[in-house]
């Protein structure tokens, strides 16, 4: 992944105003950083090893960004359908 794909783009872009006109946007943190921050809160981690905790959080964030490339929008009606596996059919 490179560029926006690697980081997921901005998490909370906001317009920048000058003289009541929008002159640009402020990107703020990346979506990757946002996802990693959320993941830290649920990871069973050892605060004595914060580097490992951060590494794990970013691994989760990267996986979430890759998953978004498969399902880009919540309202995307073109999603691939999940095929039932043997376990699903056995319980029916």
SEFIZA-3560 file (N, C-alpha, C; in Angstrom, 3 decimals):
REM SEFIZA-3560
<numar><xx>0.845</xx><yy>-1.184</yy><zz>0.000</zz><atom>N</atom></numar>
<numar><xx>0.000</xx><yy>0.000</yy><zz>0.000</zz><atom>CA</atom></numar>
<numar><xx>0.883</xx><yy>1.237</yy><zz>0.000</zz><atom>C</atom></numar>
<numar><xx>0.459</xx><yy>2.244</yy><zz>-0.716</zz><atom>N</atom></numar>
<numar><xx>1.236</xx><yy>3.474</yy><zz>-0.756</zz><atom>CA</atom></numar>
<numar><xx>0.288</xx><yy>4.660</yy><zz>-0.668</zz><atom>C</atom></numar>
<numar><xx>0.804</xx><yy>5.749</yy><zz>-0.131</zz><atom>N</atom></numar>
<numar><xx>0.036</xx><yy>6.988</yy><zz>-0.071</zz><atom>CA</atom></numar>
<numar><xx>-1.260</xx><yy>6.856</yy><zz>0.687</zz><atom>C</atom></numar>
<numar><xx>-2.346</xx><yy>7.348</yy><zz>0.074</zz><atom>N</atom></numar>
<numar><xx>-3.646</xx><yy>7.334</yy><zz>0.731</zz><atom>CA</atom></numar>
<numar><xx>-4.111</xx><yy>5.907</yy><zz>1.014</zz><atom>C</atom></numar>
<numar><xx>-3.837</xx><yy>4.975</yy><zz>0.121</zz><atom>N</atom></numar>
<numar><xx>-4.248</xx><yy>3.600</yy><zz>0.352</zz><atom>CA</atom></numar>
<numar><xx>-3.593</xx><yy>3.035</yy><zz>1.604</zz><atom>C</atom></numar>
<numar><xx>-2.340</xx><yy>3.350</yy><zz>1.834</zz><atom>N</atom></numar>
<numar><xx>-1.605</xx><yy>2.819</yy><zz>2.985</zz><atom>CA</atom></numar>
<numar><xx>-2.159</xx><yy>3.375</yy><zz>4.293</zz><atom>C</atom></numar>
<numar><xx>-2.518</xx><yy>4.639</yy><zz>4.280</zz><atom>N</atom></numar>
<numar><xx>-2.971</xx><yy>5.288</yy><zz>5.514</zz><atom>CA</atom></numar>
<numar><xx>-4.468</xx><yy>5.496</yy><zz>5.577</zz><atom>C</atom></numar>
<numar><xx>-5.169</xx><yy>5.162</yy><zz>4.516</zz><atom>N</atom></numar>
<numar><xx>-6.612</xx><yy>5.275</yy><zz>4.519</zz><atom>CA</atom></numar>
<numar><xx>-7.144</xx><yy>6.672</yy><zz>4.290</zz><atom>C</atom></numar>
<numar><xx>-6.271</xx><yy>7.621</yy><zz>4.052</zz><atom>N</atom></numar>
<numar><xx>-6.713</xx><yy>9.004</yy><zz>3.869</zz><atom>CA</atom></numar>
<numar><xx>-6.993</xx><yy>9.663</yy><zz>5.205</zz><atom>C</atom></numar>
<numar><xx>-7.516</xx><yy>10.868</yy><zz>5.187</zz><atom>N</atom></numar>
<numar><xx>-7.786</xx><yy>11.585</yy><zz>6.436</zz><atom>CA</atom></numar>
<numar><xx>-8.976</xx><yy>10.999</yy><zz>7.189</zz><atom>C</atom></numar>
<numar><xx>-8.869</xx><yy>10.974</yy><zz>8.506</zz><atom>N</atom></numar>
<numar><xx>-9.965</xx><yy>10.456</yy><zz>9.328</zz><atom>CA</atom></numar>
<numar><xx>-11.069</xx><yy>11.493</yy><zz>9.490</zz><atom>C</atom></numar>
<numar><xx>-10.695</xx><yy>12.729</yy><zz>9.706</zz><atom>N</atom></numar>
<numar><xx>-11.680</xx><yy>13.788</yy><zz>9.952</zz><atom>CA</atom></numar>
<numar><xx>-11.291</xx><yy>15.059</yy><zz>9.207</zz><atom>C</atom></numar>
<numar><xx>-11.379</xx><yy>15.050</yy><zz>7.869</zz><atom>N</atom></numar>
<numar><xx>-11.038</xx><yy>16.275</yy><zz>7.152</zz><atom>CA</atom></numar>
<numar><xx>-12.023</xx><yy>17.385</yy><zz>7.505</zz><atom>C</atom></numar>
<numar><xx>-11.504</xx><yy>18.570</yy><zz>7.598</zz><atom>N</atom></numar>
<numar><xx>-12.352</xx><yy>19.710</yy><zz>7.957</zz><atom>CA</atom></numar>
<numar><xx>-12.030</xx><yy>20.871</yy><zz>7.026</zz><atom>C</atom></numar>
<numar><xx>-13.039</xx><yy>21.647</yy><zz>6.664</zz><atom>N</atom></numar>
<numar><xx>-12.768</xx><yy>22.794</yy><zz>5.793</zz><atom>CA</atom></numar>
<numar><xx>-11.970</xx><yy>23.864</yy><zz>6.525</zz><atom>C</atom></numar>
<numar><xx>-11.136</xx><yy>24.555</yy><zz>5.772</zz><atom>N</atom></numar>
<numar><xx>-10.381</xx><yy>25.697</yy><zz>6.294</zz><atom>CA</atom></numar>
<numar><xx>-11.012</xx><yy>26.948</yy><zz>5.683</zz><atom>C</atom></numar>
<numar><xx>-11.426</xx><yy>27.862</yy><zz>6.546</zz><atom>N</atom></numar>
<numar><xx>-12.102</xx><yy>29.071</yy><zz>6.096</zz><atom>CA</atom></numar>
<numar><xx>-11.168</xx><yy>30.277</yy><zz>6.179</zz><atom>C</atom></numar>
<numar><xx>-11.352</xx><yy>31.175</yy><zz>5.242</zz><atom>N</atom></numar>
<numar><xx>-10.703</xx><yy>32.486</yy><zz>5.293</zz><atom>CA</atom></numar>
<numar><xx>-11.704</xx><yy>33.483</yy><zz>4.746</zz><atom>C</atom></numar>
<numar><xx>-12.002</xx><yy>34.462</yy><zz>5.521</zz><atom>N</atom></numar>
<numar><xx>-12.962</xx><yy>35.490</yy><zz>5.115</zz><atom>CA</atom></numar>
<numar><xx>-14.282</xx><yy>34.852</yy><zz>4.679</zz><atom>C</atom></numar>
<numar><xx>-14.746</xx><yy>33.895</yy><zz>5.487</zz><atom>N</atom></numar>
<numar><xx>-16.004</xx><yy>33.188</yy><zz>5.289</zz><atom>CA</atom></numar>
<numar><xx>-16.060</xx><yy>32.351</yy><zz>4.007</zz><atom>C</atom></numar>
<numar><xx>-14.899</xx><yy>32.050</yy><zz>3.436</zz><atom>N</atom></numar>
<numar><xx>-14.842</xx><yy>31.197</yy><zz>2.247</zz><atom>CA</atom></numar>
<numar><xx>-13.960</xx><yy>29.993</yy><zz>2.555</zz><atom>C</atom></numar>
<numar><xx>-14.346</xx><yy>28.859</yy><zz>2.013</zz><atom>N</atom></numar>
<numar><xx>-13.535</xx><yy>27.656</yy><zz>2.169</zz><atom>CA</atom></numar>
<numar><xx>-12.343</xx><yy>27.782</yy><zz>1.233</zz><atom>C</atom></numar>
<numar><xx>-11.142</xx><yy>27.707</yy><zz>1.813</zz><atom>N</atom></numar>
<numar><xx>-9.939</xx><yy>27.839</yy><zz>0.995</zz><atom>CA</atom></numar>
<numar><xx>-9.127</xx><yy>26.541</yy><zz>0.940</zz><atom>C</atom></numar>
<numar><xx>-9.595</xx><yy>25.511</yy><zz>1.605</zz><atom>N</atom></numar>
<numar><xx>-8.893</xx><yy>24.237</yy><zz>1.598</zz><atom>CA</atom></numar>
<numar><xx>-9.440</xx><yy>23.333</yy><zz>2.672</zz><atom>C</atom></numar>
<numar><xx>-8.690</xx><yy>22.287</yy><zz>2.970</zz><atom>N</atom></numar>
<numar><xx>-9.086</xx><yy>21.377</yy><zz>4.042</zz><atom>CA</atom></numar>
<numar><xx>-7.894</xx><yy>21.085</yy><zz>4.934</zz><atom>C</atom></numar>
<numar><xx>-8.202</xx><yy>20.766</yy><zz>6.159</zz><atom>N</atom></numar>
<numar><xx>-7.203</xx><yy>20.306</yy><zz>7.120</zz><atom>CA</atom></numar>
<numar><xx>-7.465</xx><yy>18.829</yy><zz>7.330</zz><atom>C</atom></numar>
<numar><xx>-6.478</xx><yy>17.997</yy><zz>7.033</zz><atom>N</atom></numar>
<numar><xx>-6.695</xx><yy>16.560</yy><zz>7.065</zz><atom>CA</atom></numar>
<numar><xx>-6.721</xx><yy>15.964</yy><zz>8.459</zz><atom>C</atom></numar>
<numar><xx>-6.021</xx><yy>16.536</yy><zz>9.402</zz><atom>N</atom></numar>
<numar><xx>-5.973</xx><yy>15.943</yy><zz>10.735</zz><atom>CA</atom></numar>
<numar><xx>-5.256</xx><yy>14.608</yy><zz>10.710</zz><atom>C</atom></numar>
<numar><xx>-5.621</xx><yy>13.715</yy><zz>11.593</zz><atom>N</atom></numar>
<numar><xx>-4.976</xx><yy>12.401</yy><zz>11.644</zz><atom>CA</atom></numar>
<numar><xx>-5.436</xx><yy>11.523</yy><zz>10.494</zz><atom>C</atom></numar>
<numar><xx>-4.635</xx><yy>10.507</yy><zz>10.210</zz><atom>N</atom></numar>
<numar><xx>-5.027</xx><yy>9.576</yy><zz>9.156</zz><atom>CA</atom></numar>
<numar><xx>-6.014</xx><yy>8.556</yy><zz>9.716</zz><atom>C</atom></numar>
<numar><xx>-6.720</xx><yy>7.924</yy><zz>8.814</zz><atom>N</atom></numar>
<numar><xx>-7.650</xx><yy>6.875</yy><zz>9.212</zz><atom>CA</atom></numar>
<numar><xx>-6.889</xx><yy>5.726</yy><zz>9.876</zz><atom>C</atom></numar>
<numar><xx>-5.675</xx><yy>5.460</yy><zz>9.399</zz><atom>N</atom></numar>
<numar><xx>-4.839</xx><yy>4.409</yy><zz>9.999</zz><atom>CA</atom></numar>
<numar><xx>-4.563</xx><yy>4.717</yy><zz>11.464</zz><atom>C</atom></numar>
<numar><xx>-4.208</xx><yy>5.978</yy><zz>11.759</zz><atom>N</atom></numar>
<numar><xx>-3.964</xx><yy>6.377</yy><zz>13.150</zz><atom>CA</atom></numar>
<numar><xx>-5.230</xx><yy>6.238</yy><zz>13.994</zz><atom>C</atom></numar>
<numar><xx>-6.367</xx><yy>6.622</yy><zz>13.432</zz><atom>N</atom></numar>
<numar><xx>-7.641</xx><yy>6.517</yy><zz>14.150</zz><atom>CA</atom></numar>
<numar><xx>-7.957</xx><yy>5.059</yy><zz>14.482</zz><atom>C</atom></numar>
<numar><xx>-7.834</xx><yy>4.191</yy><zz>13.479</zz><atom>N</atom></numar>
<numar><xx>-8.092</xx><yy>2.764</yy><zz>13.705</zz><atom>CA</atom></numar>
<numar><xx>-7.138</xx><yy>2.200</yy><zz>14.754</zz><atom>C</atom></numar>
<numar><xx>-5.859</xx><yy>2.561</yy><zz>14.676</zz><atom>N</atom></numar>
<numar><xx>-4.879</xx><yy>2.048</yy><zz>15.644</zz><atom>CA</atom></numar>
<numar><xx>-5.222</xx><yy>2.527</yy><zz>17.053</zz><atom>C</atom></numar>
<numar><xx>-5.632</xx><yy>3.771</yy><zz>17.171</zz><atom>N</atom></numar>
<numar><xx>-6.013</xx><yy>4.292</yy><zz>18.480</zz><atom>CA</atom></numar>
<numar><xx>-7.214</xx><yy>3.571</yy><zz>19.068</zz><atom>C</atom></numar>
<numar><xx>-8.166</xx><yy>3.240</yy><zz>18.214</zz><atom>N</atom></numar>
<numar><xx>-9.333</xx><yy>2.490</yy><zz>18.695</zz><atom>CA</atom></numar>
<numar><xx>-8.941</xx><yy>1.062</yy><zz>19.082</zz><atom>C</atom></numar>
<numar><xx>-8.026</xx><yy>0.460</yy><zz>18.322</zz><atom>N</atom></numar>
<numar><xx>-7.602</xx><yy>-0.918</yy><zz>18.594</zz><atom>CA</atom></numar>
<numar><xx>-6.853</xx><yy>-1.021</yy><zz>19.922</zz><atom>C</atom></numar>
<numar><xx>-6.075</xx><yy>-0.025</yy><zz>20.260</zz><atom>N</atom></numar>
<numar><xx>-5.312</xx><yy>-0.054</yy><zz>21.518</zz><atom>CA</atom></numar>
<numar><xx>-6.242</xx><yy>-0.237</yy><zz>22.710</zz><atom>C</atom></numar>
<numar><xx>-7.423</xx><yy>0.348</yy><zz>22.630</zz><atom>N</atom></numar>
<numar><xx>-8.361</xx><yy>0.275</yy><zz>23.745</zz><atom>CA</atom></numar>
<numar><xx>-8.935</xx><yy>-1.104</yy><zz>24.016</zz><atom>C</atom></numar>
<numar><xx>-8.840</xx><yy>-2.002</yy><zz>23.049</zz><atom>N</atom></numar>
<numar><xx>-9.419</xx><yy>-3.329</yy><zz>23.242</zz><atom>CA</atom></numar>
<numar><xx>-8.376</xx><yy>-4.442</yy><zz>23.225</zz><atom>C</atom></numar>
<numar><xx>-7.127</xx><yy>-4.095</yy><zz>22.982</zz><atom>N</atom></numar>
<numar><xx>-6.073</xx><yy>-5.117</yy><zz>22.948</zz><atom>CA</atom></numar>
<numar><xx>-5.645</xx><yy>-5.491</yy><zz>24.364</zz><atom>C</atom></numar>
<numar><xx>-5.496</xx><yy>-6.788</yy><zz>24.614</zz><atom>N</atom></numar>
<numar><xx>-4.912</xx><yy>-7.180</yy><zz>25.898</zz><atom>CA</atom></numar>
<numar><xx>-3.418</xx><yy>-6.921</yy><zz>25.811</zz><atom>C</atom></numar>
<numar><xx>-2.980</xx><yy>-5.852</yy><zz>26.401</zz><atom>N</atom></numar>
<numar><xx>-1.577</xx><yy>-5.464</yy><zz>26.263</zz><atom>CA</atom></numar>
<numar><xx>-0.885</xx><yy>-5.297</yy><zz>27.595</zz><atom>C</atom></numar>
<numar><xx>0.415</xx><yy>-5.317</yy><zz>27.507</zz><atom>N</atom></numar>
<numar><xx>1.266</xx><yy>-5.127</yy><zz>28.673</zz><atom>CA</atom></numar>
<numar><xx>1.835</xx><yy>-3.718</yy><zz>28.595</zz><atom>C</atom></numar>
<numar><xx>1.435</xx><yy>-2.852</yy><zz>29.510</zz><atom>N</atom></numar>
<numar><xx>1.929</xx><yy>-1.477</yy><zz>29.463</zz><atom>CA</atom></numar>
<numar><xx>3.431</xx><yy>-1.405</yy><zz>29.680</zz><atom>C</atom></numar>
<numar><xx>4.030</xx><yy>-2.488</yy><zz>30.154</zz><atom>N</atom></numar>
<numar><xx>5.486</xx><yy>-2.526</yy><zz>30.286</zz><atom>CA</atom></numar>
<numar><xx>6.143</xx><yy>-2.661</yy><zz>28.911</zz><atom>C</atom></numar>
<numar><xx>5.362</xx><yy>-3.036</yy><zz>27.886</zz><atom>N</atom></numar>
<numar><xx>5.887</xx><yy>-3.166</yy><zz>26.534</zz><atom>CA</atom></numar>
<numar><xx>4.994</xx><yy>-2.386</yy><zz>25.561</zz><atom>C</atom></numar>
<numar><xx>5.014</xx><yy>-1.060</yy><zz>25.662</zz><atom>N</atom></numar>
<numar><xx>4.116</xx><yy>-0.259</yy><zz>24.824</zz><atom>CA</atom></numar>
<numar><xx>4.446</xx><yy>-0.347</yy><zz>23.330</zz><atom>C</atom></numar>
<numar><xx>5.695</xx><yy>-0.607</yy><zz>22.985</zz><atom>N</atom></numar>
<numar><xx>6.046</xx><yy>-0.735</yy><zz>21.568</zz><atom>CA</atom></numar>
<numar><xx>5.311</xx><yy>-1.916</yy><zz>20.922</zz><atom>C</atom></numar>
<numar><xx>5.242</xx><yy>-3.041</yy><zz>21.646</zz><atom>N</atom></numar>
<numar><xx>4.536</xx><yy>-4.203</yy><zz>21.111</zz><atom>CA</atom></numar>
<numar><xx>3.037</xx><yy>-3.919</yy><zz>21.001</zz><atom>C</atom></numar>
<numar><xx>2.500</xx><yy>-3.233</yy><zz>21.981</zz><atom>N</atom></numar>
<numar><xx>1.082</xx><yy>-2.867</yy><zz>21.952</zz><atom>CA</atom></numar>
<numar><xx>0.790</xx><yy>-1.976</yy><zz>20.740</zz><atom>C</atom></numar>
<numar><xx>1.660</xx><yy>-1.008</yy><zz>20.487</zz><atom>N</atom></numar>
<numar><xx>1.488</xx><yy>-0.124</yy><zz>19.329</zz><atom>CA</atom></numar>
<numar><xx>1.624</xx><yy>-0.900</yy><zz>18.023</zz><atom>C</atom></numar>
<numar><xx>2.603</xx><yy>-1.797</yy><zz>17.956</zz><atom>N</atom></numar>
<numar><xx>2.771</xx><yy>-2.621</yy><zz>16.748</zz><atom>CA</atom></numar>
<numar><xx>1.509</xx><yy>-3.424</yy><zz>16.466</zz><atom>C</atom></numar>
<numar><xx>0.950</xx><yy>-4.037</yy><zz>17.503</zz><atom>N</atom></numar>
<numar><xx>-0.268</xx><yy>-4.833</yy><zz>17.336</zz><atom>CA</atom></numar>
<numar><xx>-1.436</xx><yy>-3.961</yy><zz>16.882</zz><atom>C</atom></numar>
<numar><xx>-1.536</xx><yy>-2.761</yy><zz>17.447</zz><atom>N</atom></numar>
<numar><xx>-2.625</xx><yy>-1.853</yy><zz>17.074</zz><atom>CA</atom></numar>
<numar><xx>-2.528</xx><yy>-1.465</yy><zz>15.604</zz><atom>C</atom></numar>
<numar><xx>-1.315</xx><yy>-1.187</yy><zz>15.130</zz><atom>N</atom></numar>
<numar><xx>-1.158</xx><yy>-0.815</yy><zz>13.725</zz><atom>CA</atom></numar>
<numar><xx>-1.348</xx><yy>-2.006</yy><zz>12.792</zz><atom>C</atom></numar>
<numar><xx>-1.043</xx><yy>-3.213</yy><zz>13.242</zz><atom>N</atom></numar>
<numar><xx>-1.348</xx><yy>-4.397</yy><zz>12.434</zz><atom>CA</atom></numar>
<numar><xx>-2.860</xx><yy>-4.517</yy><zz>12.225</zz><atom>C</atom></numar>
<numar><xx>-3.610</xx><yy>-4.260</yy><zz>13.289</zz><atom>N</atom></numar>
<numar><xx>-5.074</xx><yy>-4.290</yy><zz>13.184</zz><atom>CA</atom></numar>
<numar><xx>-5.563</xx><yy>-3.160</yy><zz>12.278</zz><atom>C</atom></numar>
<numar><xx>-5.004</xx><yy>-1.967</yy><zz>12.440</zz><atom>N</atom></numar>
<numar><xx>-5.396</xx><yy>-0.829</yy><zz>11.609</zz><atom>CA</atom></numar>
<numar><xx>-5.131</xx><yy>-1.123</yy><zz>10.134</zz><atom>C</atom></numar>
<numar><xx>-3.975</xx><yy>-1.704</yy><zz>9.833</zz><atom>N</atom></numar>
<numar><xx>-3.651</xx><yy>-2.036</yy><zz>8.440</zz><atom>CA</atom></numar>
<numar><xx>-4.635</xx><yy>-3.057</yy><zz>7.880</zz><atom>C</atom></numar>
<numar><xx>-5.009</xx><yy>-4.035</yy><zz>8.686</zz><atom>N</atom></numar>
<numar><xx>-5.987</xx><yy>-5.036</yy><zz>8.241</zz><atom>CA</atom></numar>
<numar><xx>-7.339</xx><yy>-4.386</yy><zz>7.976</zz><atom>C</atom></numar>
<numar><xx>-7.721</xx><yy>-3.428</yy><zz>8.804</zz><atom>N</atom></numar>
<numar><xx>-8.997</xx><yy>-2.748</yy><zz>8.608</zz><atom>CA</atom></numar>
<numar><xx>-8.987</xx><yy>-1.938</yy><zz>7.313</zz><atom>C</atom></numar>
<numar><xx>-7.873</xx><yy>-1.292</yy><zz>7.012</zz><atom>N</atom></numar>
<numar><xx>-7.778</xx><yy>-0.521</yy><zz>5.771</zz><atom>CA</atom></numar>
<numar><xx>-7.818</xx><yy>-1.453</yy><zz>4.570</zz><atom>C</atom></numar>
<numar><xx>-7.116</xx><yy>-2.588</yy><zz>4.634</zz><atom>N</atom></numar>
<numar><xx>-7.187</xx><yy>-3.555</yy><zz>3.536</zz><atom>CA</atom></numar>
<numar><xx>-8.624</xx><yy>-4.045</yy><zz>3.343</zz><atom>C</atom></numar>
<numar><xx>-9.334</xx><yy>-4.271</yy><zz>4.426</zz><atom>N</atom></numar>
<numar><xx>-10.713</xx><yy>-4.743</yy><zz>4.352</zz><atom>CA</atom></numar>
<numar><xx>-11.620</xx><yy>-3.696</yy><zz>3.714</zz><atom>C</atom></numar>
<numar><xx>-11.367</xx><yy>-2.425</yy><zz>3.988</zz><atom>N</atom></numar>
<numar><xx>-12.155</xx><yy>-1.350</yy><zz>3.385</zz><atom>CA</atom></numar>
<numar><xx>-11.984</xx><yy>-1.314</yy><zz>1.871</zz><atom>C</atom></numar>
<numar><xx>-10.838</xx><yy>-1.783</yy><zz>1.374</zz><atom>N</atom></numar>
<numar><xx>-10.629</xx><yy>-1.819</yy><zz>-0.070</zz><atom>CA</atom></numar>
<numar><xx>-11.516</xx><yy>-2.887</yy><zz>-0.708</zz><atom>C</atom></numar>
<numar><xx>-11.875</xx><yy>-3.911</yy><zz>0.048</zz><atom>N</atom></numar>
<numar><xx>-12.782</xx><yy>-4.947</yy><zz>-0.447</zz><atom>CA</atom></numar>
<numar><xx>-14.224</xx><yy>-4.450</yy><zz>-0.361</zz><atom>C</atom></numar>
<numar><xx>-14.573</xx><yy>-3.810</yy><zz>0.756</zz><atom>N</atom></numar>
<numar><xx>-15.914</xx><yy>-3.267</yy><zz>0.982</zz><atom>CA</atom></numar>
<numar><xx>-15.784</xx><yy>-1.768</yy><zz>1.221</zz><atom>C</atom></numar>
<numar><xx>-15.697</xx><yy>-0.956</yy><zz>0.149</zz><atom>N</atom></numar>
<numar><xx>-15.372</xx><yy>0.458</yy><zz>0.324</zz><atom>CA</atom></numar>
<numar><xx>-16.395</xx><yy>1.303</yy><zz>1.060</zz><atom>C</atom></numar>
<numar><xx>-17.682</xx><yy>1.010</yy><zz>0.935</zz><atom>N</atom></numar>
<numar><xx>-18.699</xx><yy>1.852</yy><zz>1.574</zz><atom>CA</atom></numar>
<numar><xx>-19.735</xx><yy>0.968</yy><zz>2.237</zz><atom>C</atom></numar>
<numar><xx>-20.281</xx><yy>1.403</yy><zz>3.369</zz><atom>N</atom></numar>
<numar><xx>-21.325</xx><yy>0.614</yy><zz>4.022</zz><atom>CA</atom></numar>
<numar><xx>-22.551</xx><yy>0.415</yy><zz>3.145</zz><atom>C</atom></numar>
<numar><xx>-22.830</xx><yy>1.333</yy><zz>2.236</zz><atom>N</atom></numar>
<numar><xx>-24.022</xx><yy>1.220</yy><zz>1.407</zz><atom>CA</atom></numar>
<numar><xx>-23.736</xx><yy>0.605</yy><zz>0.041</zz><atom>C</atom></numar>
<numar><xx>-22.561</xx><yy>0.020</yy><zz>-0.131</zz><atom>N</atom></numar>
<numar><xx>-22.192</xx><yy>-0.585</yy><zz>-1.408</zz><atom>CA</atom></numar>
<numar><xx>-23.013</xx><yy>-1.846</yy><zz>-1.633</zz><atom>C</atom></numar>
<numar><xx>-23.846</xx><yy>-1.830</yy><zz>-2.655</zz><atom>N</atom></numar>
<numar><xx>-24.721</xx><yy>-2.971</yy><zz>-2.943</zz><atom>CA</atom></numar>
<numar><xx>-24.042</xx><yy>-4.011</yy><zz>-3.828</zz><atom>C</atom></numar>
<numar><xx>-22.805</xx><yy>-3.753</yy><zz>-4.226</zz><atom>N</atom></numar>
<numar><xx>-22.083</xx><yy>-4.668</yy><zz>-5.095</zz><atom>CA</atom></numar>
<numar><xx>-21.138</xx><yy>-5.567</yy><zz>-4.306</zz><atom>C</atom></numar>
<numar><xx>-21.387</xx><yy>-5.753</yy><zz>-3.048</zz><atom>N</atom></numar>
<numar><xx>-20.508</xx><yy>-6.569</yy><zz>-2.214</zz><atom>CA</atom></numar>
<numar><xx>-20.516</xx><yy>-8.020</yy><zz>-2.660</zz><atom>C</atom></numar>
<numar><xx>-19.339</xx><yy>-8.659</yy><zz>-2.599</zz><atom>N</atom></numar>
<numar><xx>-19.336</xx><yy>-10.095</yy><zz>-2.860</zz><atom>CA</atom></numar>
<numar><xx>-20.096</xx><yy>-10.816</yy><zz>-1.750</zz><atom>C</atom></numar>
<numar><xx>-20.789</xx><yy>-11.854</yy><zz>-2.097</zz><atom>N</atom></numar>
<numar><xx>-21.538</xx><yy>-12.585</yy><zz>-1.085</zz><atom>CA</atom></numar>
<numar><xx>-20.687</xx><yy>-13.689</yy><zz>-0.490</zz><atom>C</atom></numar>
<numar><xx>-20.892</xx><yy>-13.959</yy><zz>0.763</zz><atom>N</atom></numar>
<numar><xx>-20.174</xx><yy>-15.018</yy><zz>1.459</zz><atom>CA</atom></numar>
<numar><xx>-20.805</xx><yy>-16.342</yy><zz>1.077</zz><atom>C</atom></numar>
<numar><xx>-19.964</xx><yy>-17.285</yy><zz>0.714</zz><atom>N</atom></numar>
<numar><xx>-20.453</xx><yy>-18.608</yy><zz>0.365</zz><atom>CA</atom></numar>
<numar><xx>-20.520</xx><yy>-19.451</yy><zz>1.632</zz><atom>C</atom></numar>
<numar><xx>-21.599</xx><yy>-20.214</yy><zz>1.844</zz><atom>N</atom></numar>
<numar><xx>-21.677</xx><yy>-21.056</yy><zz>3.041</zz><atom>CA</atom></numar>
<numar><xx>-20.586</xx><yy>-22.124</yy><zz>2.993</zz><atom>C</atom></numar>
<numar><xx>-20.019</xx><yy>-22.415</yy><zz>4.155</zz><atom>N</atom></numar>
<numar><xx>-19.029</xx><yy>-23.469</yy><zz>4.201</zz><atom>CA</atom></numar>
<numar><xx>-19.665</xx><yy>-24.721</yy><zz>4.813</zz><atom>C</atom></numar>
<numar><xx>-18.892</xx><yy>-25.765</yy><zz>4.936</zz><atom>N</atom></numar>
<numar><xx>-19.435</xx><yy>-27.033</yy><zz>5.442</zz><atom>CA</atom></numar>
<numar><xx>-20.048</xx><yy>-26.903</yy><zz>6.825</zz><atom>C</atom></numar>
<numar><xx>-19.424</xx><yy>-26.081</yy><zz>7.691</zz><atom>N</atom></numar>
<numar><xx>-19.952</xx><yy>-25.923</yy><zz>9.061</zz><atom>CA</atom></numar>
<numar><xx>-21.343</xx><yy>-25.293</yy><zz>9.046</zz><atom>C</atom></numar>
<numar><xx>-21.570</xx><yy>-24.327</yy><zz>8.141</zz><atom>N</atom></numar>
<numar><xx>-22.885</xx><yy>-23.686</yy><zz>8.053</zz><atom>CA</atom></numar>
<numar><xx>-23.949</xx><yy>-24.692</yy><zz>7.641</zz><atom>C</atom></numar>
<numar><xx>-23.636</xx><yy>-25.537</yy><zz>6.679</zz><atom>N</atom></numar>
<numar><xx>-24.618</xx><yy>-26.497</yy><zz>6.182</zz><atom>CA</atom></numar>
<numar><xx>-24.887</xx><yy>-27.604</yy><zz>7.186</zz><atom>C</atom></numar>
<numar><xx>-23.880</xx><yy>-27.948</yy><zz>8.002</zz><atom>N</atom></numar>
<numar><xx>-24.049</xx><yy>-29.018</yy><zz>8.979</zz><atom>CA</atom></numar>
<numar><xx>-25.039</xx><yy>-28.636</yy><zz>10.072</zz><atom>C</atom></numar>
<numar><xx>-25.090</xx><yy>-27.322</yy><zz>10.393</zz><atom>N</atom></numar>
<numar><xx>-25.977</xx><yy>-26.881</yy><zz>11.472</zz><atom>CA</atom></numar>
<numar><xx>-27.406</xx><yy>-26.680</yy><zz>11.010</zz><atom>C</atom></numar>
<numar><xx>-27.670</xx><yy>-26.755</yy><zz>9.720</zz><atom>N</atom></numar>
<numar><xx>-29.023</xx><yy>-26.503</yy><zz>9.202</zz><atom>CA</atom></numar>
<numar><xx>-29.912</xx><yy>-27.715</yy><zz>9.307</zz><atom>C</atom></numar>
//
